[in-house]
Amino acid sequence: MSQGTLEVLLVSAKGLDDTDFLSSTDPYAILTCRTQEKKSSVASGAGSSPEWNETFLFTVSGGVTELKIKILDKDTFTDDDFLGEATIPLEAVFAAESVPPTSYSVVKDQEYRGEIRVGLKFTHQESRDREFFVEEFGGWKESSLE
């Protein structure tokens, strides 16, 4: 069971769909690790090849197996357009503690829609079983944490 901190370096993407007709696509990403969600900045006017170079931290406990990254196009007057998503398995980073920036496929409707480049680092947290004991002081019982 892996427990610790997952550091995600969102580097860039390429080959994304350009969904805007009159202007360039303004992509951003939503990173989800189980119930934790983080949002990148909007790469205004970056089109199909945005660069973010942003780092996000997630607290990881047992049962976490993947990181999901959704890529959307920020729109002003309408709902943001869904460009695709990548699912990144985390077993490799739990084992090696570090995975250099790697390209992962972005998929929409089960079709390839580009790539996203992400680096991962995992810092294990030692799980300490804390024990409580009771000490007696002059007839009083006091709990203390050892």
DSSP file (Angstrom, degrees, kcal/mol; ACC not computed):
  #  RESIDUE AA STRUCTURE BP1 BP2  ACC     N-H-->O    O-->H-N    N-H-->O    O-->H-N    TCO  KAPPA ALPHA  PHI   PSI    X-CA   Y-CA   Z-CA
    1    1 A M              0   0    0      0, 0.0     2,-0.4     0, 0.0    61,-0.1   0.000 360.0 360.0 360.0 119.0    0.0    0.0    0.0
    2    2 A S        +     0   0    0     59,-0.2     2,-0.4    62,-0.2    62,-0.3  -0.681 360.0 173.2 -88.0 133.0    1.6    3.2   -1.1
    3    3 A Q        +     0   0    0     -2,-0.4   122,-3.0   122,-0.2     2,-0.3  -0.996  32.4  65.8-140.4 132.4    1.2    6.3    1.1
    4    4 A G  E    S-AB  60 124A   0     56,-2.6    56,-3.3    -2,-0.4     2,-0.5  -0.986  80.4 -35.1 160.0-149.3    2.9    9.6    0.6
    5    5 A T  E     -AB  59 123A   0    118,-2.2   118,-2.6    -2,-0.3     2,-0.6  -0.945  39.2-155.9-117.9 129.1    3.0   12.6   -1.7
    6    6 A L  E     -AB  58 122A   0     52,-3.0    52,-2.5    -2,-0.5     2,-0.5  -0.911   7.9-161.3-103.4 122.4    2.7   12.5   -5.4
    7    7 A E  E     -AB  57 121A   0    114,-3.5   114,-2.0    -2,-0.6     2,-0.5  -0.917   6.6-164.9-105.0 123.3    4.3   15.5   -7.3
    8    8 A V  E     -AB  56 120A   0     48,-3.1    48,-2.5    -2,-0.5     2,-0.8  -0.938   7.9-160.2-113.7 121.9    3.0   15.9  -10.8
    9    9 A L  E     -AB  55 119A   0    110,-3.0   110,-2.4    -2,-0.5     2,-0.9  -0.887   7.3-158.7-100.8 106.8    4.9   18.1  -13.3
   10   10 A L  E     +AB  54 118A   0     44,-3.0    44,-2.0    -2,-0.8    43,-0.8  -0.772  21.7 168.4 -85.5 106.3    2.4   19.1  -16.1
   11   11 A V  E     -     0   0A   0    106,-2.2    41,-2.6    -2,-0.9    42,-1.1   0.968  44.4 -55.7 -88.1 -64.8    4.9   20.0  -18.9
   12   12 A S  E     -AB  51 117A   0    105,-1.0   105,-3.5    39,-0.3     2,-0.3  -0.937  36.4-131.9-165.1 178.7    3.0   20.4  -22.2
   13   13 A A  E     - B   0 116A   0     37,-2.2     2,-0.3    -2,-0.3   103,-0.2  -0.954  16.6-169.3-142.2 162.0    0.7   18.9  -24.8
   14   14 A K  E     + B   0 115A   0    101,-2.3   101,-2.7    -2,-0.3    35,-0.2  -0.993  61.8  29.4-152.3 153.6    0.8   18.6  -28.5
   15   15 A G  S    S+     0   0    0     -2,-0.3    34,-0.2    99,-0.2     3,-0.1   0.666  74.5 156.9  75.3  17.2   -1.5   17.5  -31.3
   16   16 A L        -     0   0    0     32,-1.9    -1,-0.2    99,-0.1     2,-0.2  -0.350  51.2 -93.8 -71.9 155.9   -4.7   18.6  -29.5
   17   17 A D        -     0   0    0     96,-0.4     2,-0.9    66,-0.3    -1,-0.1  -0.471  29.8-134.8 -66.7 138.1   -7.8   19.4  -31.5
   18   18 A D        +     0   0    0     -2,-0.2    -1,-0.1     1,-0.1    30,-0.1  -0.850  29.5 175.1 -94.6 103.9   -8.2   23.1  -32.3
   19   19 A T        +     0   0    0     -2,-0.9     2,-0.4    28,-0.1    -1,-0.1   0.609  49.4  86.2 -90.4 -12.7  -11.9   23.6  -31.4
   20   20 A D        -     0   0    0      1,-0.1     5,-0.2     3,-0.1    55,-0.0  -0.761  52.6-169.7 -94.9 133.2  -12.1   27.4  -31.9
   21   21 A F  S    S+     0   0    0     -2,-0.4    -1,-0.1     1,-0.1     4,-0.0   0.858  85.8  34.3 -87.1 -38.5  -12.8   28.7  -35.4
   22   22 A L  S    S+     0   0    0      2,-0.1     2,-0.3     1,-0.0    -1,-0.1   0.639 127.1  17.2 -95.3 -15.2  -12.1   32.4  -35.0
   23   23 A S  S    S-     0   0    0     24,-0.0    -3,-0.1     3,-0.0     2,-0.1  -0.864  90.7 -76.4-144.7 177.7   -9.3   32.2  -32.5
   24   24 A S        -     0   0    0     -2,-0.3    21,-0.3     1,-0.1    22,-0.1  -0.445  53.4 -96.5 -79.0 153.8   -6.7   29.8  -31.0
   25   25 A T        -     0   0    0     20,-0.2    22,-2.5    -5,-0.2    21,-0.2  -0.424  27.0-150.5 -66.2 142.0   -7.6   27.2  -28.5
   26   26 A D        -     0   0    0     48,-0.3    48,-2.8    19,-0.2    18,-0.2  -0.740  24.5-166.2-115.2  79.4   -7.0   28.2  -24.9
   27   27 A P  E     +C   73   0A   0      0, 0.0    16,-3.2     0, 0.0     2,-0.3  -0.315  16.0 168.6 -75.8 148.7   -6.3   24.8  -23.2
   28   28 A Y  E     -C   72   0A   0     44,-2.3    44,-2.7    14,-0.2     2,-0.4  -0.946  22.4-132.0-144.8 165.5   -6.1   24.0  -19.5
   29   29 A A  E     -C   71   0A   0     12,-0.3    11,-2.8    -2,-0.3     2,-0.5  -0.921   4.2-154.2-125.0 146.3   -6.0   20.7  -17.6
   30   30 A I  E     -CD  70  39A   0     40,-2.6    40,-2.6    -2,-0.4     2,-0.5  -0.983  17.5-158.7-116.5 118.6   -7.9   19.3  -14.6
   31   31 A L  E     -CD  69  38A   0      7,-2.8     7,-2.6    -2,-0.5     2,-0.4  -0.840   8.7-170.9-100.8 130.7   -5.8   16.7  -12.7
   32   32 A T  E     +CD  68  37A   0     36,-3.0    36,-2.7    -2,-0.5     2,-0.5  -0.984  15.1 178.8-128.9 125.9   -7.7   14.2  -10.6
   33   33 A C  E >  S- D   0  36A   0      3,-2.3     3,-2.2    -2,-0.4     2,-0.6  -0.921  72.5 -59.1-124.5 102.0   -6.2   11.7   -8.1
   34   34 A R  T 3  S-     0   0    0     -2,-0.5    26,-0.0    32,-0.4    34,-0.0  -0.493 123.2 -14.8  56.3-106.4   -9.0    9.8   -6.5
   35   35 A T  T 3  S+     0   0    0     -2,-0.6     2,-0.4    -3,-0.1    -1,-0.3   0.513 116.5  96.7-102.3  -5.3  -11.1   12.6   -4.9
   36   36 A Q  E <   -D   33   0A   0     -3,-2.2    -3,-2.3    23,-0.1     2,-0.4  -0.684  53.7-171.3 -87.7 136.1   -8.4   15.4   -5.1
   37   37 A E  E     -D   32   0A   0     -2,-0.4     2,-0.3    -5,-0.2    -5,-0.2  -0.992   7.9-178.7-132.4 134.2   -8.7   17.8   -8.0
   38   38 A K  E     -D   31   0A   0     -7,-2.6    -7,-2.8    -2,-0.4     2,-0.4  -0.951  13.3-148.5-128.6 149.2   -6.3   20.5   -9.2
   39   39 A K  E     -D   30   0A   0     -2,-0.3    -9,-0.2    -9,-0.2     3,-0.1  -0.965   9.7-141.4-123.1 134.4   -6.6   22.9  -12.2
   40   40 A S        -     0   0    0    -11,-2.8     2,-0.1    -2,-0.4    12,-0.0  -0.267  33.7 -90.0 -79.8 172.8   -3.8   24.3  -14.3
   41   41 A S        -     0   0    0      1,-0.1     2,-0.5   -13,-0.1   -12,-0.3  -0.383  48.4 -98.0 -74.1 163.9   -3.6   27.8  -15.6
   42   42 A V        -     0   0    0    -14,-0.1     2,-1.6    -2,-0.1   -14,-0.2  -0.757  23.7-141.5 -87.3 126.8   -5.2   28.5  -19.0
   43   43 A A    >   -     0   0    0    -16,-3.2     3,-2.0    -2,-0.5     4,-0.3  -0.639  28.6-147.1 -86.7  81.1   -2.6   28.5  -21.8
   44   44 A S  T 3  S-     0   0    0     -2,-1.6   -18,-0.2     1,-0.3   -19,-0.1  -0.249  71.5  -6.6 -58.6 125.9   -4.2   31.5  -23.6
   45   45 A G  T 3  S+     0   0    0    -21,-0.3    -1,-0.3     1,-0.1   -19,-0.2   0.618  91.6 129.3  68.9  13.6   -3.9   31.3  -27.4
   46   46 A A    X   -     0   0    0     -3,-2.0     3,-1.3   -21,-0.2   -20,-0.2   0.658  45.8-167.0 -77.2 -14.8   -1.6   28.3  -27.2
   47   47 A G  T 3   -     0   0    0    -22,-2.5    -1,-0.2    -4,-0.3   -28,-0.1  -0.386  59.8 -17.9  67.2-138.4   -3.6   26.3  -29.7
   48   48 A S  T 3  S+     0   0    0      1,-0.2   -32,-1.9    -2,-0.1    -1,-0.2   0.444 135.1  54.5 -86.5  -0.3   -2.9   22.6  -30.1
   49   49 A S  S <  S+     0   0    0     -3,-1.3    -1,-0.2   -35,-0.2   -35,-0.2  -0.497  71.5 173.1-132.8  66.7    0.5   22.8  -28.4
   50   50 A P        -     0   0    0      0, 0.0   -37,-2.2     0, 0.0     2,-0.4  -0.355  17.7-154.0 -74.2 154.0    0.2   24.4  -24.9
   51   51 A E  E     +A   12   0A   0    -39,-0.2   -39,-0.3     1,-0.1   -40,-0.1  -0.999  23.5 159.7-125.9 129.9    3.1   24.6  -22.4
   52   52 A W  E     -     0   0A   0    -41,-2.6   -41,-0.2    -2,-0.4   -40,-0.2   0.773  17.7-169.0-112.2 -50.3    2.3   24.8  -18.7
   53   53 A N  E     +     0   0A   0    -42,-1.1     2,-0.3   -43,-0.8   -42,-0.2   0.941  38.1 148.6  50.2  52.9    5.4   23.7  -16.7
   54   54 A E  E     -A   10   0A   0    -44,-2.0   -44,-3.0   -13,-0.1     2,-0.4  -0.888  39.6-142.3-117.3 147.3    3.3   23.6  -13.5
   55   55 A T  E     -A    9   0A   0     -2,-0.3     2,-0.4   -46,-0.2   -46,-0.2  -0.902  15.0-172.7-112.9 138.4    3.7   21.4  -10.5
   56   56 A F  E     -A    8   0A   0    -48,-2.5   -48,-3.1    -2,-0.4     2,-0.4  -0.973  11.1-146.8-129.4 143.3    0.8   19.9   -8.4
   57   57 A L  E     -A    7   0A   0     -2,-0.4     2,-0.4   -50,-0.2   -50,-0.2  -0.921  13.9-175.9-114.0 136.8    1.0   18.0   -5.2
   58   58 A F  E     -A    6   0A   0    -52,-2.5   -52,-3.0    -2,-0.4     2,-0.6  -0.979  24.7-130.6-127.7 142.1   -1.4   15.2   -4.2
   59   59 A T  E     -A    5   0A   0     -2,-0.4     2,-0.4   -54,-0.2   -54,-0.2  -0.830  31.0-159.9 -89.8 125.3   -1.6   13.3   -0.9
   60   60 A V  E     +A    4   0A   0    -56,-3.3   -56,-2.6    -2,-0.6     2,-0.2  -0.901  17.3 167.6-114.9 133.3   -1.8    9.6   -1.7
   61   61 A S    >   -     0   0    0     -2,-0.4     3,-1.3   -58,-0.2   -59,-0.2  -0.770  49.6 -45.9-129.7-179.5   -3.0    6.7    0.4
   62   62 A G  T 3  S+     0   0    0     -2,-0.2    -1,-0.2     1,-0.2     3,-0.1  -0.021 117.0  30.9 -51.1 144.6   -3.8    3.1   -0.2
   63   63 A G  T 3  S+     0   0    0      1,-0.3     2,-0.5    -3,-0.1    -1,-0.2   0.286  77.1 130.5  94.1  -9.7   -5.9    2.1   -3.2
   64   64 A V    <   +     0   0    0     -3,-1.3    -1,-0.3   -62,-0.3   -62,-0.2  -0.670  18.1 158.0 -79.8 124.7   -4.8    4.9   -5.6
   65   65 A T        +     0   0    0     -2,-0.5    25,-2.7     1,-0.2    26,-0.4   0.565  53.5  26.4-122.0 -15.3   -3.8    3.4   -8.9
   66   66 A E  E     - E   0  89A   0     23,-0.3     2,-0.4    24,-0.1   -32,-0.4  -0.976  53.7-139.3-151.6 161.0   -4.1    6.2  -11.5
   67   67 A L  E     - E   0  88A   0     21,-2.4    21,-3.3    -2,-0.3     2,-0.4  -0.985  22.0-154.6-118.9 130.8   -4.0    9.9  -12.3
   68   68 A K  E     -CE  32  87A   0    -36,-2.7   -36,-3.0    -2,-0.4     2,-0.5  -0.903   7.0-169.1-108.7 136.8   -6.6   11.3  -14.7
   69   69 A I  E     -CE  31  86A   0     17,-2.7    17,-2.5    -2,-0.4     2,-0.4  -0.967   2.3-166.8-126.6 114.8   -5.9   14.5  -16.7
   70   70 A K  E     -CE  30  85A   0    -40,-2.6   -40,-2.6    -2,-0.5     2,-0.5  -0.828   8.6-152.4 -97.3 137.8   -8.8   16.1  -18.6
   71   71 A I  E     +CE  29  84A   0     13,-3.2    12,-2.9    -2,-0.4    13,-1.2  -0.950  18.7 176.9-113.3 129.0   -7.9   18.8  -21.1
   72   72 A L  E     -CE  28  82A   0    -44,-2.7   -44,-2.3    -2,-0.5     2,-0.6  -0.874  29.4-125.4-128.0 159.8  -10.4   21.5  -21.9
   73   73 A D  E     -CE  27  81A   0      8,-2.8     8,-1.6    -2,-0.3     2,-0.4  -0.937  29.6-128.4-106.1 119.9  -10.6   24.6  -24.0
   74   74 A K        -     0   0    0    -48,-2.8     2,-0.4    -2,-0.6   -48,-0.3  -0.536  29.6-173.5 -71.6 122.9  -11.6   27.7  -22.1
   75   75 A D        -     0   0    0     -2,-0.4     5,-0.1     3,-0.3   -50,-0.0  -0.915  19.0-152.1-118.2 147.6  -14.4   29.5  -23.8
   76   76 A T  S    S+     0   0    0     -2,-0.4    -1,-0.1     1,-0.1     4,-0.1   0.920  90.8  22.4 -84.6 -48.1  -15.8   32.9  -22.8
   77   77 A F  S    S+     0   0    0      2,-0.1     2,-0.2     0, 0.0    -1,-0.1   0.517 123.6  40.9-104.2  -6.6  -19.5   32.8  -23.9
   78   78 A T  S    S-     0   0    0      1,-0.1    -3,-0.3     3,-0.0     3,-0.1  -0.792  99.0 -69.9-131.1 174.6  -20.1   29.1  -24.0
   79   79 A D        -     0   0    0     -2,-0.2    -2,-0.1     1,-0.1    -1,-0.1  -0.331  62.8 -94.3 -62.7 148.3  -19.3   26.0  -22.0
   80   80 A D        -     0   0    0     -5,-0.1     2,-0.4     1,-0.1    -6,-0.2  -0.382  42.8-116.9 -64.2 142.8  -15.6   24.9  -22.1
   81   81 A D  E     -E   73   0A   0     -8,-1.6    -8,-2.8    -3,-0.1     2,-0.6  -0.674  17.5-129.0 -86.8 134.4  -14.9   22.3  -24.8
   82   82 A F  E     +E   72   0A   0     -2,-0.4   -10,-0.2   -10,-0.2     3,-0.1  -0.729  26.2 179.0 -80.5 120.2  -13.7   18.9  -23.8
   83   83 A L  E     -     0   0A   0    -12,-2.9   -66,-0.3    -2,-0.6     2,-0.3   0.721  51.6 -78.4 -95.6 -24.7  -10.5   18.1  -25.8
   84   84 A G  E     -E   71   0A   0    -13,-1.2   -13,-3.2   -68,-0.1    -1,-0.4  -0.866  39.9-112.7 148.9 177.7   -9.7   14.7  -24.3
   85   85 A E  E     -EF  70 107A   0     22,-2.2    22,-2.9    -2,-0.3     2,-0.4  -0.984   8.4-147.0-146.4 157.1   -8.2   12.9  -21.3
   86   86 A A  E     -E   69   0A   0    -17,-2.5   -17,-2.7    -2,-0.3     2,-0.5  -0.969   7.7-153.3-123.0 140.1   -5.2   10.8  -20.3
   87   87 A T  E     -E   68   0A   0     -2,-0.4   -19,-0.2    18,-0.3    18,-0.1  -0.969  13.1-164.0-113.8 120.6   -5.2    8.1  -17.7
   88   88 A I  E     -E   67   0A   0    -21,-3.3   -21,-2.4    -2,-0.5     2,-0.1  -0.913  13.6-137.9-111.3 115.8   -1.7    7.6  -16.2
   89   89 A P  E     -E   66   0A   0      0, 0.0   -23,-0.3     0, 0.0     4,-0.2  -0.477   9.8-157.4 -69.3 141.8   -1.1    4.4  -14.2
   90   90 A L     >  +     0   0    0    -25,-2.7     4,-2.1     1,-0.2     5,-0.2   0.442  66.5  96.7-103.6  -0.6    0.9    5.1  -11.0
   91   91 A E  H  > S+     0   0    0    -26,-0.4     4,-2.0     1,-0.2     5,-0.2   0.894  84.2  53.4 -56.5 -41.7    2.5    1.7  -10.3
   92   92 A A  H  > S+     0   0    0      1,-0.2     4,-2.8     2,-0.2     5,-0.3   0.899 110.2  45.3 -63.4 -41.8    5.8    2.7  -12.0
   93   93 A V  H  > S+     0   0    0     -4,-0.2     4,-2.1     2,-0.2    29,-0.3   0.842 110.2  54.7 -73.4 -31.4    6.2    5.9   -9.9
   94   94 A F  H  < S+     0   0    0     -4,-2.1    -1,-0.2     2,-0.2    -2,-0.2   0.894 116.2  39.3 -64.8 -37.8    5.4    4.1   -6.7
   95   95 A A  H  < S+     0   0    0     -4,-2.0    -2,-0.2    -5,-0.2    -1,-0.2   0.926 129.0  28.6 -77.1 -46.7    8.1    1.5   -7.4
   96   96 A A  H  < S-     0   0    0     -4,-2.8    -3,-0.2    -5,-0.2    -2,-0.2   0.634  90.7-140.0 -92.1 -15.6   10.8    3.8   -8.9
   97   97 A E  S  < S+     0   0    0     -4,-2.1    25,-2.5    -5,-0.3     2,-0.3   0.268  80.3  52.2  70.9  -9.0    9.8    7.0   -6.9
   98   98 A S  E     - G   0 121A   0     -6,-0.3    23,-0.2    23,-0.2    -4,-0.0  -0.942  54.2-176.9-157.4 133.1   10.4    9.1  -10.1
   99   99 A V  E     - G   0 120A   0     21,-3.1    21,-2.6    -2,-0.3     3,-0.2  -0.982  29.3-131.2-128.3 118.6    9.4    9.0  -13.7
  100  100 A P  E     -     0   0A   0      0, 0.0    18,-0.2     0, 0.0    20,-0.1  -0.160  53.4 -60.1 -63.5 163.7   10.9   11.7  -16.0
  101  101 A P  E    S+     0   0A   0      0, 0.0     2,-0.3     0, 0.0    18,-0.3  -0.222  70.0 178.5 -49.9 123.5    8.6   13.7  -18.2
  102  102 A T  E     - G   0 118A   0     16,-2.5    16,-2.6    -3,-0.2     2,-0.4  -0.935  28.7-115.2-130.7 147.9    6.9   11.1  -20.5
  103  103 A S  E     - G   0 117A   0     -2,-0.3     2,-0.4    14,-0.2    14,-0.2  -0.721  29.7-171.8 -88.6 134.1    4.2   11.5  -23.2
  104  104 A Y  E     - G   0 116A   0     12,-2.8    12,-2.6    -2,-0.4     2,-0.2  -0.945  29.3-103.1-123.2 145.5    0.8    9.9  -22.6
  105  105 A S  E     - G   0 115A   0     -2,-0.4     2,-0.5    10,-0.2   -18,-0.3  -0.437  24.0-143.3 -70.9 137.1   -2.0    9.6  -25.2
  106  106 A V  E     -     0   0A   0      8,-3.0     7,-3.9    -2,-0.2     8,-0.4  -0.895  24.5-167.4 -98.2 128.6   -4.9   11.9  -25.0
  107  107 A V  E     +FG  85 112A   0    -22,-2.9   -22,-2.2    -2,-0.5     2,-0.4  -0.931  18.0 177.3-124.7 140.4   -8.1   10.1  -25.9
  108  108 A K  E >  S- G   0 111A   0      3,-2.4     3,-1.5    -2,-0.4    -2,-0.0  -0.979  80.1  -5.7-140.1 129.0  -11.6   11.3  -26.7
  109  109 A D  T 3  S-     0   0    0     -2,-0.4     3,-0.1     1,-0.3    -1,-0.1   0.888 129.4 -59.8  53.0  42.0  -14.4    9.0  -27.7
  110  110 A Q  T 3  S+     0   0    0      1,-0.2     2,-0.4     0, 0.0    -1,-0.3   0.679 115.0 116.1  60.9  22.3  -11.8    6.1  -27.8
  111  111 A E  E <  S- G   0 108A   0     -3,-1.5    -3,-2.4     2,-0.0    -1,-0.2  -0.943  74.8-105.0-120.8 144.2   -9.8    8.0  -30.4
  112  112 A Y  E     + G   0 107A   0     -2,-0.4    -5,-0.2    -5,-0.2     3,-0.1  -0.456  38.9 171.5 -64.1 129.1   -6.3    9.4  -30.2
  113  113 A R  E     -     0   0A   0     -7,-3.9   -96,-0.4     1,-0.4     2,-0.3   0.091  54.7 -66.8-130.2  22.7   -6.4   13.2  -29.9
  114  114 A G  E     -     0   0A   0     -8,-0.4    -8,-3.0   -98,-0.1    -1,-0.4  -0.813  57.7 -74.7 127.1-167.1   -2.8   14.1  -29.1
  115  115 A E  E     -BG  14 105A   0   -101,-2.7  -101,-2.3    -2,-0.3     2,-0.4  -0.955  22.5-154.7-135.0 151.2   -0.3   13.7  -26.3
  116  116 A I  E     -BG  13 104A   0    -12,-2.6   -12,-2.8    -2,-0.3     2,-0.6  -0.989  15.0-142.3-125.4 138.9    0.3   15.2  -22.9
  117  117 A R  E     +BG  12 103A   0   -105,-3.5  -106,-2.2    -2,-0.4  -105,-1.0  -0.889  28.1 168.4-107.5 122.0    3.8   15.3  -21.3
  118  118 A V  E     -BG  10 102A   0    -16,-2.6   -16,-2.5    -2,-0.6     2,-0.4  -0.992  22.3-156.2-138.1 137.4    3.9   14.7  -17.6
  119  119 A G  E     -B    9   0A   0   -110,-2.4  -110,-3.0    -2,-0.4     2,-0.4  -0.883  16.6-159.2-109.1 147.4    6.7   14.0  -15.0
  120  120 A L  E     +BG   8  99A   0    -21,-2.6   -21,-3.1    -2,-0.4     2,-0.3  -0.963  13.8 179.1-130.8 143.9    6.0   12.2  -11.7
  121  121 A K  E     -BG   7  98A   0   -114,-2.0  -114,-3.5    -2,-0.4     2,-0.4  -0.991   9.3-162.8-142.0 134.8    7.7   12.0   -8.4
  122  122 A F  E     -B    6   0A   0    -25,-2.5     2,-0.6    -2,-0.3  -116,-0.2  -0.974   3.7-164.0-123.3 130.6    6.6   10.0   -5.3
  123  123 A T  E     -B    5   0A   0   -118,-2.6  -118,-2.2    -2,-0.4     2,-0.1  -0.950  21.4-135.7-112.9 114.8    7.8   10.5   -1.8
  124  124 A H  E     -B    4   0A   0     -2,-0.6     2,-0.5  -120,-0.2  -120,-0.3  -0.382  10.7-145.8 -67.9 143.6    6.9    7.6    0.5
  125  125 A Q        -     0   0    0   -122,-3.0     2,-0.3    -2,-0.1  -122,-0.2  -0.953  18.2-124.4-110.2 127.4    5.6    8.5    4.0
  126  126 A E        -     0   0    0     -2,-0.5     2,-0.7     1,-0.1  -122,-0.0  -0.540  22.3-136.0 -68.8 128.1    6.6    6.2    6.8
  127  127 A S        -     0   0    0     -2,-0.3     2,-0.6  -124,-0.0    -1,-0.1  -0.782  21.4-163.7 -88.7 122.7    3.5    4.9    8.4
  128  128 A R        -     0   0    0     -2,-0.7     2,-0.9     2,-0.0    -2,-0.0  -0.910  15.4-141.1-109.1 125.9    3.9    5.0   12.2
  129  129 A D        -     0   0    0     -2,-0.6     2,-0.4     2,-0.0    -2,-0.0  -0.772  23.9-148.2 -83.8 111.6    1.7    3.0   14.4
  130  130 A R        -     0   0    0     -2,-0.9     2,-0.4    15,-0.0    15,-0.0  -0.656   9.8-155.9 -84.7 133.8    1.2    5.4   17.3
  131  131 A E        -     0   0    0     -2,-0.4    15,-1.7     2,-0.0     2,-0.4  -0.899   1.2-151.3-112.6 138.9    0.7    3.7   20.7
  132  132 A F  E     +H  145   0B   0     -2,-0.4     2,-0.3    13,-0.2    13,-0.2  -0.837  16.1 179.5-103.6 143.4   -1.0    5.3   23.6
  133  133 A F  E     -H  144   0B   0     11,-1.5    11,-1.7    -2,-0.4     2,-0.5  -0.960  23.7-124.1-139.0 161.9   -0.2    4.4   27.2
  134  134 A V  E     -H  143   0B   0     -2,-0.3     2,-0.3     9,-0.2     9,-0.2  -0.910  21.6-168.7-111.9 127.8   -1.5    5.5   30.5
  135  135 A E  E     -H  142   0B   0      7,-2.3     7,-2.7    -2,-0.5     2,-0.5  -0.867  15.8-135.9-111.0 147.9    0.8    7.0   33.2
  136  136 A E  E     -H  141   0B   0     -2,-0.3     2,-0.5     5,-0.2     5,-0.2  -0.905  18.5-176.1-106.0 130.7   -0.2    7.6   36.8
  137  137 A F  E >  S-H  140   0B   0      3,-3.2     3,-2.3    -2,-0.5    -2,-0.0  -0.923  71.6 -36.6-125.8 103.1    0.8   10.9   38.4
  138  138 A G  T 3  S-     0   0    0     -2,-0.5     3,-0.1     1,-0.3    -1,-0.1   0.864 125.3 -40.5  54.4  42.3   -0.1   11.2   42.1
  139  139 A G  T 3  S+     0   0    0      1,-0.3     2,-0.3     0, 0.0    -1,-0.3   0.231 119.3 109.3  92.8 -15.7   -3.4    9.3   41.8
  140  140 A W  E <   -H  137   0B   0     -3,-2.3    -3,-3.2     2,-0.0     2,-0.5  -0.730  60.5-142.6 -93.7 143.8   -4.3   11.0   38.4
  141  141 A K  E     -H  136   0B   0     -2,-0.3     2,-0.4    -5,-0.2    -5,-0.2  -0.918  20.6-174.5-105.0 130.1   -4.2    9.0   35.2
  142  142 A E  E     -H  135   0B   0     -7,-2.7    -7,-2.3    -2,-0.5     2,-0.3  -0.983  17.9-137.0-127.4 133.4   -2.9   10.9   32.2
  143  143 A S  E     +H  134   0B   0     -2,-0.4     2,-0.3    -9,-0.2    -9,-0.2  -0.656  26.6 178.6 -84.6 142.0   -2.8    9.8   28.6
  144  144 A S  E     -H  133   0B   0    -11,-1.7   -11,-1.5    -2,-0.3     2,-0.5  -0.983  26.8-123.9-141.9 156.3    0.2   10.5   26.6
  145  145 A L  E      H  132   0B   0     -2,-0.3   -13,-0.2   -13,-0.2   -15,-0.0  -0.855 360.0 360.0-102.1 126.7    1.4    9.8   23.1
  146  146 A E              0   0    0    -15,-1.7    -1,-0.1    -2,-0.5   -14,-0.1   0.433 360.0 360.0-101.2 360.0    4.6    7.9   22.7
